[in-house]
Amino acid sequence: MSFINTNGLDELAKRLADSVPESLRAVGRDLESNFKAVLQAQLAKLDLVTRQDFDVQAAILERTQGKLTALEARLKDLEAKLTPGAG
């Protein structure tokens, strides 16, 4: 599992704590850290990857697809040359 952006997690926990009614804000900081802990635990279960890892894998897939397309064209050309009566 990859590292999750804690800045975004901190911001989300703060926004959740800020959404608590004013009468309960005295415990707001405790709520914020509790929200953060719960969010981290739940996100860890999702086995997420970072955007950077995703982008690297997408680039690898794109290069691989390009190579596959070229190999398929080459194979088709070779098959055409080997087939009797073709070209």
N, C-alpha and C positions, 0 to 999 in steps of 0.2 A: 504494500500500500504506500502511496506517496504522501508527502507532507501537504497539509491543508493550510491555506493562507490564514494566519492567525489575526492579521489586521482586519480582514473582512469578518471574521468570527467575533472579534472584540466589538466591532461596530454593530453587528447584529444583536449581540447580547446587550449592548447599551441601549439600542432602540427598543428591545423587548422590555428592559427595565424601565425605560422612560414612558412606556405605554401603560404602566401600572397607575391606577388612580392616585391622585395627589395625597389622599389620606394614608396611603400605604408607602409613600416614597421614603419614609424614615428607614425602611428596610431595603431601600432601592439598591444600595451598593451590594448588599448580601444577595439580593435577587440577581443582580447583574453577573456576579461570579457564579451563582448557581446556574443561571441560564447558559453561561459560557461552558460550564462543565457538562451540562446535559447535551448541549449542541455538539461539543467535541466528541462525546461518547457515541452519540447517534451517527454523526458523520463518519466516524471511524468504522462503523459497521458497514458503511456503503462502499468501502474499498475504492475511493475516488483517486483519480490521478491529477497531477497538476496540468495547467494549460500548456506549459512548456513540454512536458512529456507527451501530451496529446499531439501537439504540433509536430514534434519529432517523428512520432509514429505515423502521422498523416503524410509527412514528406517521404518517409520510407515506403509507405504504401503506394504513393503516386509514382515514385521511381520504379518500383517493382511492377506496377501495372504497365508502365511505358515499356519496360524490358519484355514483359510477357507479350504485349502487342507486337513488338518487333520480332520476337521469336516465332509467334504464330504466323506472321507474314512470311518469314524466312522458310518455315516448315512447309507452308502452302506452296511456295515457289519451288522448293526442292521436290515435293511430291509431284508437282506438275511436270518437272523435268524427268522424273523417273517413271511416270505413267506412260505406257505405250500408246501412241497415237495422239498424245497431248503435245501442243505447241511445237 
